[in-house]
Amino acid sequence: MNDFGSVVQIESKLKNDEEFVKKMKSFITTVGGKDLNNFVKRVLQRLFTNELSSKCSWTGFRNNFRLENLVTINIIKEIGRINFDFTDVVFEENVKEWFRHGNQRYAREKNQCKTNAHNI
């Protein structure tokens, strides 16, 4: 997902289309991970661009996009519970931590693009 519109669209499909829910669960399951932290990181990297992640936070603090009530996040938690033993607090901290560094990842990504452009 690369903008808020795509997040809203996917959330709507997850609420209204059981087949899409099955596909999303299957996708998240195949991403996998060696532990909860690795799993959360790998899944979020595949679902959210760095640019979008820089504009999101768990509670929507500072006018960011609010994550805590997303169906997508609940599905990630549900799939994670199948493979790992964790509390809600530990899951939330892992998600918060990944999004907290969104600006940093996005800045690095932009710098990498500039560097690559200069090298061409």
Disulfide bonds with the S-S distance in Angstrom:
none
